[in-house]
Amino acid sequence: MTLDDVVTIMRSAFFTIIELASPVLLVSLIVGLIISIFQTVTSIQEQTLTFVPKILSIFLALMILGHWMLSNIREYITTLWANFSQYIH
């Protein structure tokens, strides 16, 4: 296994991680922004108000995107194991 092989595997792994985490993080960011605007408009400054809606939205996003996320992970692992013989010299 060469250094280029390791770099390629790591690059692919990081890209997969970012690709899978981005939708859930964006949902959390959007819900947090909406709640922050609501808090500013109503002058409610309760820090725990954002916790429950964010958790529920993340849970809902994981339920909706779970199949897509698992299929991407499965595809990455399948590709990694399919090329396993190339990494052993």
PEKANOR-V375779 format. One record per backbone hydrogen bond with DSSP energy under -1.0 kcal/mol. CO is the residue of the C=O (numbers start at 1). NH is the residue of the N-H. If there is no record, write none. Layout:
# PEKANOR-V375779
CO	NH
CO	NH
This chain:
# PEKANOR-V375779
2	6
3	7
4	8
5	9
6	10
7	11
8	12
9	13
10	14
11	15
12	16
13	17
14	18
15	19
16	20
17	21
18	22
21	25
22	26
23	27
24	28
25	29
26	30
27	31
28	32
29	33
30	34
31	35
32	36
33	37
34	38
35	39
36	40
37	41
38	42
39	44
50	54
51	55
52	56
53	57
54	58
55	59
56	60
57	61
58	62
59	63
60	64
61	65
62	66
65	69
66	70
67	71
68	72
69	73
70	74
71	75
72	76
73	77
74	78
75	79
76	80
77	81
78	82
79	83
81	84
83	86
